[in-house]
Amino acid sequence: MRFIDLSHRIEAGMVTYKGLPAPVVCDFLSREASRGLYDGGAEFAIQRIEMVGNTGTYLDSPFHRYPHGTDLAGLELTQLAHLDAVVVNAGEAGIAVDVDAFEGVDVAGCAVLVRTGWDRHWRTDAYFENHPFLTEAAAVHLAKAGAALVGIDSHNIDDTRGKARPVHTVLLGHNIPICEHMTGLEQLPATGARFYAVPPKMVAVGTFPVRAFAIVG
């Protein structure tokens, strides 16, 4: 078996989404300060982390979009782990990934991972502008076809040039989690991998970073 990491690293000061604050990471208890609290030469570091949920590679639950939607704590592990992965190569589809990208692909019960190659621009100005996205029609198709989860290696699964967010509205409205800002999808086969993207079991929180990965073989 091969384990393939599909997540970006999270570092203090990095920007995932323009307009949202970068994470702050500092010591709550430093190693030096801890030495007086323990015997036998033991020392520990406890970090304090301040960040928004939309940081790095993260998962959206329905609560992100809907006030009465399922929060992170309410998601079933069967929605997030050991899912059959279907990788759709949409790199040649242009900026708008439409229904035709998914024609003939059986997505029922699967994690549908949309590979656009946009992760090559991660942490550059180009990442935020004119990025690939799914159309509303594509989202409707995936929801009707029974997709379990939808991921993308782009800045947003929706077109951020406008203020509407139809793909989030459709998928999360059908209780289909979304994983954004993925990376490394080119390492996966079109089918045959198992996908995992499990966030902490947090109540009244709609979005949080995940260590998304796949197992092949």
C-alpha positions as CSV (number, residue, x, y, z in Angstrom):
1,M,0.0,0.0,0.0
2,R,1.1,3.6,-0.7
3,F,-0.1,6.5,1.4
4,I,-0.4,9.7,-0.6
5,D,-0.7,13.1,1.2
6,L,-3.2,15.4,-0.5
7,S,-2.9,18.3,2.0
8,H,-0.9,21.6,2.1
9,R,1.3,22.4,5.0
10,I,0.0,24.9,7.5
11,E,2.5,27.5,8.7
12,A,2.2,30.7,10.8
13,G,1.6,33.7,8.6
14,M,0.4,31.8,5.4
15,V,-2.6,33.1,3.5
16,T,-5.1,30.5,2.3
17,Y,-7.9,33.0,1.3
18,K,-7.4,36.7,0.8
19,G,-9.2,38.7,3.4
20,L,-9.1,36.0,6.0
21,P,-6.4,36.2,8.7
22,A,-3.3,34.0,8.5
23,P,-2.7,31.5,11.4
24,V,-0.8,32.6,14.4
25,V,1.3,30.0,16.2
26,C,3.2,30.7,19.4
27,D,4.1,29.1,22.7
28,F,1.5,28.9,25.4
29,L,4.1,27.1,27.5
30,S,7.6,27.1,26.2
31,R,10.1,24.3,26.9
32,E,12.2,26.7,29.0
33,A,9.3,27.7,31.1
34,S,8.1,24.1,31.6
35,R,11.4,22.9,33.1
36,G,10.4,24.2,36.6
37,L,7.2,22.3,36.5
38,Y,8.6,18.8,36.0
39,D,11.3,16.5,37.5
40,G,13.8,14.2,35.9
41,G,14.8,16.6,33.2
42,A,11.4,16.5,31.5
43,E,10.3,19.5,29.4
44,F,7.3,20.1,27.2
45,A,6.1,22.7,24.7
46,I,2.4,23.6,24.3
47,Q,1.6,25.7,21.4
48,R,-1.3,28.3,21.2
49,I,-2.8,28.4,17.7
50,E,-5.2,31.1,16.4
51,M,-6.7,30.6,13.0
52,V,-10.0,30.6,11.1
53,G,-11.4,27.3,10.0
54,N,-10.7,28.1,6.3
55,T,-7.0,27.5,6.6
56,G,-4.9,25.2,4.4
57,T,-6.6,22.1,3.0
58,Y,-10.0,22.1,4.8
59,L,-13.4,20.4,4.9
60,D,-16.7,22.2,4.6
61,S,-19.7,20.6,6.4
62,P,-23.3,21.7,5.7
63,F,-23.2,24.0,8.8
64,H,-20.7,26.2,6.9
65,R,-23.6,27.2,4.5
66,Y,-26.7,26.4,6.5
67,P,-27.5,27.4,10.1
68,H,-29.3,24.1,10.7
69,G,-26.9,22.0,8.7
70,T,-24.8,19.2,10.1
71,D,-21.7,20.6,11.8
72,L,-18.3,18.9,11.9
73,A,-19.2,16.9,15.0
74,G,-22.3,15.6,13.3
75,L,-20.7,14.2,10.2
76,E,-20.5,10.4,10.1
77,L,-17.1,8.8,9.6
78,T,-18.6,7.0,6.6
79,Q,-18.8,10.4,4.9
80,L,-15.2,11.1,5.5
81,A,-13.1,8.0,5.6
82,H,-12.4,4.8,3.6
83,L,-14.3,6.2,0.6
84,D,-13.7,4.9,-2.9
85,A,-12.0,7.8,-4.7
86,V,-12.8,8.8,-8.3
87,V,-10.3,11.3,-9.7
88,V,-11.6,13.5,-12.6
89,N,-8.9,15.1,-14.6
90,A,-10.4,18.5,-15.5
91,G,-7.1,20.3,-16.3
92,E,-8.1,20.7,-19.9
93,A,-11.7,21.7,-19.2
94,G,-10.9,25.4,-18.8
95,I,-11.8,27.6,-15.9
96,A,-15.4,26.3,-15.6
97,V,-15.7,22.5,-15.0
98,D,-19.1,21.5,-16.3
99,V,-21.2,18.4,-16.4
100,D,-19.4,16.9,-19.4
101,A,-16.3,16.4,-17.2
102,F,-18.2,13.8,-15.2
103,E,-20.1,12.1,-18.1
104,G,-19.7,8.3,-18.0
105,V,-18.1,8.4,-14.5
106,D,-19.8,6.4,-11.7
107,V,-19.6,8.6,-8.6
108,A,-22.2,7.0,-6.5
109,G,-21.0,6.7,-2.9
110,C,-17.5,8.0,-3.9
111,A,-15.2,10.9,-3.0
112,V,-15.1,12.8,-6.3
113,L,-11.7,14.5,-6.5
114,V,-11.5,17.1,-9.2
115,R,-7.9,17.6,-10.5
116,T,-7.3,20.9,-12.1
117,G,-3.6,21.3,-11.5
118,W,-4.2,24.7,-9.9
119,D,-2.3,23.7,-6.8
120,R,0.9,24.5,-8.7
121,H,0.1,28.2,-7.9
122,W,-0.3,27.6,-4.1
123,R,1.0,30.6,-2.1
124,T,1.4,32.8,-5.1
125,D,-0.8,35.7,-6.2
126,A,-1.9,33.7,-9.2
127,Y,-3.6,31.2,-7.0
128,F,-6.4,33.6,-6.0
129,E,-7.4,34.9,-9.5
130,N,-9.3,33.2,-12.3
131,H,-9.1,29.7,-10.7
132,P,-10.9,26.7,-12.0
133,F,-14.3,26.0,-10.4
134,L,-17.4,23.7,-10.8
135,T,-20.5,25.0,-12.4
136,E,-23.9,24.8,-10.7
137,A,-25.0,22.2,-13.3
138,A,-22.0,20.0,-12.4
139,A,-22.9,20.3,-8.7
140,V,-26.5,19.3,-9.4
141,H,-25.3,16.4,-11.5
142,L,-22.9,15.1,-8.7
143,A,-25.6,15.5,-6.0
144,K,-28.2,13.6,-8.1
145,A,-25.6,10.9,-9.0
146,G,-25.0,10.2,-5.3
147,A,-21.4,11.6,-4.7
148,A,-20.4,11.2,-1.0
149,L,-17.8,14.0,-0.9
150,V,-16.4,16.4,-3.5
151,G,-12.9,17.7,-3.4
152,I,-10.9,20.1,-5.6
153,D,-7.3,21.3,-5.8
154,S,-8.3,24.8,-6.6
155,H,-8.8,28.0,-4.6
156,N,-12.5,27.5,-4.4
157,I,-15.1,25.0,-5.7
158,D,-17.2,28.0,-6.7
159,D,-16.5,30.9,-9.0
160,T,-15.2,33.7,-6.8
161,R,-15.5,36.3,-9.5
162,G,-19.1,36.8,-8.3
163,K,-20.8,36.7,-4.9
164,A,-23.0,33.7,-5.5
165,R,-21.9,30.3,-4.2
166,P,-24.2,27.8,-6.0
167,V,-21.9,24.8,-5.7
168,H,-21.6,25.1,-2.0
169,T,-25.3,25.7,-1.8
170,V,-26.1,22.6,-3.8
171,L,-23.6,20.1,-2.4
172,L,-23.9,21.1,1.2
173,G,-27.6,21.3,0.8
174,H,-27.5,17.6,-0.1
175,N,-25.2,16.8,3.0
176,I,-22.2,16.3,0.7
177,P,-19.0,17.6,2.4
178,I,-16.5,19.6,0.3
179,C,-12.7,19.5,0.6
180,E,-10.9,22.5,-0.9
181,H,-7.3,23.5,-1.5
182,M,-6.2,19.9,-2.1
183,T,-2.8,19.1,-3.7
184,G,-1.1,16.1,-5.3
185,L,-4.1,14.6,-7.1
186,E,-1.9,13.8,-10.0
187,Q,-0.4,10.9,-7.9
188,L,-3.7,9.1,-7.8
189,P,-5.2,6.7,-10.3
190,A,-8.6,7.5,-11.8
191,T,-10.2,4.8,-9.6
192,G,-9.0,2.3,-7.0
193,A,-7.8,4.6,-4.2
194,R,-9.3,5.0,-0.8
195,F,-9.8,8.6,0.4
196,Y,-9.7,10.1,4.0
197,A,-10.4,13.6,5.2
198,V,-11.4,13.7,8.8
199,P,-11.6,16.9,10.8
200,P,-11.9,17.3,14.6
201,K,-15.3,16.5,16.1
202,M,-16.1,20.2,16.8
203,V,-19.6,21.3,17.7
204,A,-21.1,24.4,16.0
205,V,-18.2,24.7,13.6
206,G,-18.6,24.3,9.8
207,T,-15.1,24.3,8.4
208,F,-11.7,23.0,9.7
209,P,-8.3,21.9,8.3
210,V,-7.9,18.2,7.5
211,R,-5.0,15.9,6.7
212,A,-6.5,14.6,3.5
213,F,-4.8,11.5,2.1
214,A,-5.4,8.5,0.0
215,I,-4.3,4.9,0.1
216,V,-3.4,3.2,-3.2
217,G,-2.8,-0.6,-3.6
